[in-house]
Amino acid sequence: MLRILLIISAITNLIAVPSIRAETWTLPPPDIDIFGQIRTTHASSAETLLDIARQYDIGQEEILLANPNVDRWLPEDGAKVTLPTRYIIPHAERKGLLLNLPEMRIYYFPEPKKGEKPVIITHPVGIGRMDWVTPLGVSRIVEKKKDPTWIPPKSLQMDRIAKGEQPYPSIVPPGPTNPLGRHAMRLGISGGSYLIHGTIKPFGVGMRVSAGCVRMYPEDIEALFDKVPVGTQIQIVNQPIKLGWLLDSLFIELHPPLEEDEGKYTNYKQIVVAAINDFLELKSSKRKFLQILK
C-alpha cells in the first residue's frame, strides 16, 4: 500500500538509520514514532517488481502502490523503484508483537538484554481476506512448531467445494506442498484457530489472501520464530491512519481501509483532518498535564 508521509513542519536533522536491507532498527524513544528511511533502487530486466519487494522485505501491495508506473512483471531495465521503508509505529503498547491489518505489517519489540539498547523489527505479512478476516484484539503466542502438519479447516474445504475445486487432503504433512511453510506460531485468540506462519506462495505476502492466518516470507518467519518466545503478547489493530512525531514534525501515514470498513471512510479526507486535530489535541493535553505535575 502506498505510504504517504506528510511533513507538517520542516525538519533538518533525521535519526540515523542502518542499511535499507536491515530488519532490525534501534527503537526510538517514546516521544518519537518514526523509524526507517525511504530510498530507491533500480530494476533490472532479469527481475520482477515482486522480486525486488522480497529482496527489501516489502509486501506486494506496498511495492506496487509505491511504484504505479513500474510494470509488475516486466520492469524496464534501470527503472527507478521507490522502496517505502519508513514507518510510523502504530499507536499501541510497544511490547511483544504488534500487527496493523490495513498496513499488512507486523512489528516486534523484543525484550532488551541487560546493557543492550531496545530495538524494533518489522516485516510485511499477508492477512485474511474479507470473508475470513484476521481477528482484532490482544492475545499471546501459545505454541510454536517447526515443520508443522496442516489440517485444513472445514470452512476452507467447503469453500473449495462450492467453487468446484478439489478439496485439500484431510491432513497435509510437512514438506514443500504444505501451505504453512516450515514454521508456525499459534495465537491464543479464537481458541487457537489462527497462526502466524510461512508460505509456499511468497507473492501473497502483503495481500489479503489467507483464510484468516498471518503469512510471512519464509526467511522472515524463520528469523522471527527463533526470537519470539511462547507467551509473547500480540496486539492486532486496525489503523489505516497513523500519525507520529519526529522531533517537532508531525507525520501522517495513510493506508486504504480494509474493504469491510470502506463504508466508514466514505469521506476519507475529512476523517484524516479530524484525526490530525484529535492527535494534536492529545499532545496539548499531555503537555498541560505534565505542567500541572511540575
C-alpha positions as CSV (number, residue, x, y, z in Angstrom):
1,M,0.0,0.0,0.0
2,L,1.3,3.4,-0.8
3,R,2.7,5.0,2.3
4,I,2.2,8.8,2.4
5,L,4.4,10.7,4.9
6,L,3.2,14.3,5.1
7,I,5.6,16.7,6.8
8,I,3.6,19.2,8.8
9,S,6.7,21.3,9.8
10,A,10.1,21.1,8.2
11,I,12.9,19.3,9.9
12,T,16.6,19.3,9.2
13,N,18.0,16.5,11.4
14,L,16.8,13.0,11.0
15,I,17.6,9.9,13.0
16,A,20.5,7.9,11.6
17,V,19.2,4.6,10.1
18,P,21.0,1.4,9.1
19,S,21.2,-0.2,5.6
20,I,17.9,-0.5,3.8
21,R,18.3,-4.3,3.9
22,A,18.5,-4.3,7.7
23,E,15.5,-5.7,9.5
24,T,16.4,-4.5,13.0
25,W,16.4,-0.9,14.0
26,T,17.1,1.0,17.2
27,L,13.7,1.7,18.9
28,P,13.1,5.4,19.0
29,P,12.3,7.0,22.4
30,P,8.6,7.2,23.5
31,D,8.2,10.8,22.1
32,I,9.4,9.7,18.6
33,D,7.2,7.5,16.5
34,I,9.1,7.1,13.2
35,F,12.0,4.9,12.1
36,G,13.4,3.8,8.8
37,Q,14.0,5.7,5.6
38,I,12.5,5.8,2.1
39,R,15.1,5.0,-0.5
40,T,15.3,4.0,-4.2
41,T,16.9,1.3,-6.2
42,H,16.9,0.4,-9.9
43,A,15.3,-2.6,-11.5
44,S,17.0,-5.0,-13.9
45,S,15.2,-6.7,-16.7
46,A,16.1,-10.1,-15.1
47,E,13.8,-9.5,-12.1
48,T,10.2,-8.6,-11.4
49,L,9.0,-5.8,-9.1
50,L,7.9,-8.6,-6.7
51,D,11.4,-10.0,-6.6
52,I,12.6,-6.5,-5.5
53,A,9.9,-6.3,-2.9
54,R,11.0,-9.6,-1.3
55,Q,14.7,-8.6,-1.5
56,Y,13.9,-5.5,0.6
57,D,11.3,-7.1,2.8
58,I,8.4,-5.2,1.4
59,G,4.9,-6.6,0.7
60,Q,3.3,-6.8,-2.8
61,E,0.7,-4.1,-2.3
62,E,3.3,-1.8,-0.8
63,I,5.7,-2.1,-3.7
64,L,3.0,-1.8,-6.3
65,L,1.3,1.3,-5.0
66,A,4.7,3.0,-4.3
67,N,5.6,2.4,-7.9
68,P,2.4,2.7,-10.1
69,N,4.4,3.4,-13.3
70,V,6.7,0.3,-13.0
71,D,5.4,-2.9,-14.6
72,R,5.0,-5.6,-12.0
73,W,6.3,-8.5,-14.1
74,L,8.5,-6.8,-16.7
75,P,10.1,-3.6,-15.3
76,E,12.3,-1.7,-17.7
77,D,16.0,-2.2,-17.2
78,G,17.2,0.6,-15.0
79,A,13.7,1.7,-13.9
80,K,13.8,3.7,-10.7
81,V,12.0,1.8,-7.9
82,T,10.8,3.5,-4.7
83,L,11.4,1.5,-1.5
84,P,8.7,2.5,1.0
85,T,10.7,1.5,4.1
86,R,10.0,4.4,6.6
87,Y,7.3,3.6,9.1
88,I,5.2,5.2,11.8
89,I,4.9,2.9,14.8
90,P,1.1,2.1,15.3
91,H,-0.5,3.7,18.3
92,A,-0.3,0.8,20.8
93,E,1.8,-0.5,23.5
94,R,5.4,-1.0,22.4
95,K,5.6,-4.6,23.6
96,G,5.8,-8.0,22.0
97,L,4.2,-8.3,18.6
98,L,2.1,-5.6,17.0
99,L,0.1,-6.3,13.8
100,N,-1.6,-3.5,11.9
101,L,-4.1,-5.0,9.5
102,P,-4.6,-2.2,6.9
103,E,-0.8,-1.8,6.7
104,M,-0.3,-5.6,6.4
105,R,2.8,-5.3,8.5
106,I,3.9,-6.7,11.8
107,Y,6.3,-5.1,14.4
108,Y,8.3,-6.9,17.1
109,F,9.6,-5.3,20.2
110,P,12.0,-7.8,21.8
111,E,12.9,-7.5,25.4
112,P,16.3,-6.0,25.5
113,K,19.1,-7.8,27.3
114,K,21.0,-6.1,30.1
115,G,23.2,-3.4,28.6
116,E,21.6,-3.5,25.2
117,K,19.5,-0.8,23.5
118,P,15.9,-1.7,22.7
119,V,15.2,-2.5,19.1
120,I,12.3,-2.8,16.7
121,I,11.9,-5.4,13.9
122,T,9.3,-5.2,11.2
123,H,8.1,-7.5,8.4
124,P,5.3,-7.5,5.8
125,V,2.6,-10.0,6.1
126,G,-0.4,-11.4,4.3
127,I,-3.7,-11.3,6.2
128,G,-7.2,-12.8,6.0
129,R,-9.4,-11.8,3.1
130,M,-12.8,-10.1,3.6
131,D,-14.8,-13.2,4.1
132,W,-12.2,-14.7,6.5
133,V,-10.9,-11.7,8.5
134,T,-7.9,-11.8,10.8
135,P,-9.4,-11.0,14.2
136,L,-8.6,-7.9,16.2
137,G,-7.6,-7.9,19.9
138,V,-4.8,-8.8,22.3
139,S,-3.6,-12.3,22.6
140,R,-0.4,-14.3,23.1
141,I,1.7,-16.8,21.2
142,V,0.7,-20.1,22.8
143,E,2.6,-22.6,20.7
144,K,5.5,-22.8,18.2
145,K,6.0,-25.6,15.7
146,K,8.8,-26.2,13.2
147,D,7.7,-28.3,10.1
148,P,4.1,-28.2,11.1
149,T,1.4,-30.5,9.9
150,W,-1.6,-28.7,8.4
151,I,-5.2,-29.8,8.9
152,P,-7.4,-27.7,6.6
153,P,-10.4,-26.2,8.4
154,K,-13.8,-27.3,7.4
155,S,-14.8,-23.8,6.2
156,L,-11.9,-23.8,3.7
157,Q,-12.8,-27.2,2.4
158,M,-16.4,-26.2,1.9
159,D,-15.3,-23.1,0.1
160,R,-13.2,-25.1,-2.4
161,I,-16.1,-27.5,-3.0
162,A,-18.5,-24.6,-3.5
163,K,-16.1,-23.2,-6.2
164,G,-16.0,-26.6,-7.9
165,E,-12.4,-27.1,-6.8
166,Q,-10.8,-30.3,-5.4
167,P,-10.7,-30.2,-1.6
168,Y,-7.4,-30.3,0.2
169,P,-6.3,-33.6,1.7
170,S,-7.6,-34.0,5.2
171,I,-4.0,-33.9,6.6
172,V,-1.1,-32.2,4.8
173,P,2.3,-33.4,6.3
174,P,5.4,-31.2,6.5
175,G,7.0,-30.7,3.1
176,P,7.2,-28.5,0.0
177,T,3.4,-28.6,-0.6
178,N,2.4,-27.6,3.0
179,P,0.8,-24.1,2.8
180,L,2.1,-23.3,6.3
181,G,5.7,-23.5,5.2
182,R,8.3,-24.7,7.7
183,H,7.4,-22.5,10.8
184,A,4.2,-21.7,12.6
185,M,3.3,-19.8,15.7
186,R,-0.2,-20.3,17.2
187,L,-2.2,-17.4,18.6
188,G,-4.4,-17.9,21.7
189,I,-7.2,-15.8,20.2
190,S,-10.4,-17.6,19.0
191,G,-9.5,-20.8,20.6
192,G,-6.1,-21.1,18.9
193,S,-7.5,-21.2,15.4
194,Y,-5.1,-18.6,13.9
195,L,-1.4,-18.9,13.1
196,I,1.5,-16.8,12.1
197,H,3.3,-19.0,9.5
198,G,5.4,-19.2,6.4
199,T,4.1,-19.8,2.9
200,I,4.9,-21.6,-0.3
201,K,3.4,-18.7,-2.2
202,P,5.6,-15.7,-1.2
203,F,3.9,-13.4,-3.7
204,G,0.9,-13.4,-1.4
205,V,2.8,-11.6,1.3
206,G,1.4,-8.1,1.5
207,M,-2.0,-9.1,0.3
208,R,-5.4,-10.2,1.7
209,V,-5.3,-13.8,0.5
210,S,-5.4,-16.1,3.6
211,A,-8.3,-17.7,5.5
212,G,-7.5,-15.5,8.5
213,C,-4.0,-16.6,9.4
214,V,-1.0,-14.3,9.0
215,R,1.5,-15.2,6.3
216,M,5.2,-14.2,6.2
217,Y,8.0,-14.7,3.8
218,P,9.8,-18.0,4.7
219,E,13.0,-16.2,5.6
220,D,11.1,-13.7,7.8
221,I,9.2,-16.3,9.8
222,E,12.3,-18.3,10.2
223,A,14.1,-15.4,11.7
224,L,11.2,-14.3,13.9
225,F,10.5,-17.9,15.0
226,D,13.8,-18.1,16.9
227,K,13.4,-14.7,18.5
228,V,9.8,-14.8,19.7
229,P,9.2,-17.0,22.9
230,V,6.0,-18.7,23.7
231,G,3.9,-16.4,25.9
232,T,4.8,-13.3,23.8
233,Q,1.9,-10.8,23.7
234,I,0.5,-9.9,20.3
235,Q,-1.8,-6.9,19.6
236,I,-3.8,-6.9,16.4
237,V,-5.1,-3.4,15.5
238,N,-6.9,-1.7,12.7
239,Q,-5.2,1.7,12.0
240,P,-5.4,2.9,8.4
241,I,-4.5,6.4,9.6
242,K,-1.2,6.6,11.6
243,L,0.2,9.8,13.0
244,G,3.6,10.3,14.7
245,W,6.2,12.7,15.8
246,L,9.8,13.1,14.7
247,L,11.3,15.9,16.8
248,D,9.0,18.8,16.2
249,S,7.4,17.5,13.0
250,L,4.2,15.7,12.7
251,F,4.0,12.9,10.1
252,I,1.0,11.1,8.8
253,E,0.9,7.6,7.1
254,L,-2.2,6.7,5.2
255,H,-3.4,3.2,4.0
256,P,-6.6,2.3,2.3
257,P,-9.1,1.0,4.9
258,L,-10.0,-2.7,5.0
259,E,-12.7,-3.5,2.4
260,E,-15.2,-4.3,5.1
261,D,-14.6,-0.8,6.6
262,E,-14.9,1.3,3.4
263,G,-18.4,2.5,4.4
264,K,-16.9,4.2,7.4
265,Y,-14.4,6.1,5.3
266,T,-16.6,7.5,2.5
267,N,-15.1,10.9,3.3
268,Y,-11.6,9.8,3.9
269,K,-10.1,13.4,3.7
270,Q,-12.5,14.7,6.4
271,I,-11.7,11.7,8.7
272,V,-7.9,12.3,8.2
273,V,-8.3,16.0,9.1
274,A,-10.3,15.1,12.2
275,A,-7.6,12.5,13.2
276,I,-4.9,15.1,12.9
277,N,-6.9,17.6,15.1
278,D,-7.5,14.9,17.7
279,F,-3.8,13.9,17.7
280,L,-2.7,17.5,18.2
281,E,-5.2,18.0,20.9
282,L,-4.0,14.9,22.7
283,K,-0.4,16.2,22.7
284,S,-1.6,19.5,24.0
285,S,-3.5,17.8,26.8
286,K,-0.4,15.7,27.7
287,R,1.7,18.9,27.8
288,K,-0.8,20.6,30.2
289,F,-0.9,17.5,32.4
290,L,2.9,17.5,32.7
291,Q,3.0,21.2,33.5
292,I,0.5,20.5,36.3
293,L,2.7,17.7,37.7
294,K,5.6,20.1,37.8
